[in-house]
Amino acid sequence: MKRVYTAESLIDGKLVVDLLARAGVPSILFNQNAGGGLGELPVVYPEVWIKRDFDISRARRAIENFERGVSQPNETCAVCAEANPGTFEICWQCGAALAGA
């Protein structure tokens, strides 16, 4: 197993695990419950680890695309004209495939 991503939030960690699953890369999210501690506990961020070492290049490529996609501009759905974040593949309003997907 290899760590491929340290997330800034639990949401980002879960998004990356889902992204890797769609890419056929089995992964595990560690430290998902460690963010709730207060006091003198050290800050521990969620980490995504892949289960198979040979998936490392595919995982890194998918994560790079994810990180690059976060800054993509919004896309308007051709079916219902609803604005969607640039990282979406289908319209959140009507479910139609977006042109950039």
N, C-alpha and C positions, 0 to 999 in steps of 0.2 A: 504494500500500500504506500501511496505517496500523497503528500499534501499538495494540492494544486491551487488553492484559493483561500485567502483569509478575508472574510467579509467584514464590512463595517457595521452591518446590522444582521439580525436574524432573517429578515425579509430577503436581503441580498443573498444570503447563504442558501435559503430555500429556493430562490430563483435559479441559482447556479446548479443546484442538485437537479432540479427539474429540466434545465437546459441540457445538462449532461445525459440525463436519462433519455431525452429525445434524440440525442446524438449516439445512443447505444453504448454509453460509458457508465457502468455502475459506480455509484459513489455513496459516501456516507457523510453526514453533517455532524461534526463533533462540536461540543461546547454550546449546544443550543439552549441549555438551561443555566448557563453560567453567568449570564448578564443580569440576573435579578438580585445578585448579592450586593449589599451595601456595607459601608464601613471601611475597614482596612484591607479588604480583599483586593488582590490585583485585578486589573481589567483583563478579561479574557474574551477574545473575539471568536465568533463562530468560524470554524475551519471546514473546508470541503476536501475530503481525501478520496482518491479513486481506489477501487478495489484491485484492479489489474494494472501492473506497471507498464505493460505494453500499450495501454491507452493514453499514455502521457502526452504525446504530440497531438492527438485528436482532442483531448481535453483542453490543452492550452490554446489550441486554435479556436475552439468553441468559446472559451472564456474571453479571449482577445476580441472576438466578434461581439460578444455580449457587452464588454466594456466600451467598445467603439460605438455600438448601437445606442448606448445610453444617451449620447449627445446628438442623435439623429433628429431632424426636424419632424414636426407632426405631419401626418398624411391624411388627406381627406378621402373618405370612402366614396367610391364611384356610384354605389347603389343608393345610400341614404344621405350622403353629404355630411356625415358626422366626422369631426376631427378625432384622430387617433394618434397616440404616441408613436414615434418612428420605430420603436422596437416591436410593435404589435404586428402579427401576421394576419389576423382576422379582425374585422370591425367589432368593437365591443358593443355597439348598438344593435346591429342587424346580423352579425355573424358571417358576412360576406368576406371572401378573400381580398386582401389589399394588394394593390398593384406591385408594391415593393417586396412582397413576400417571396 
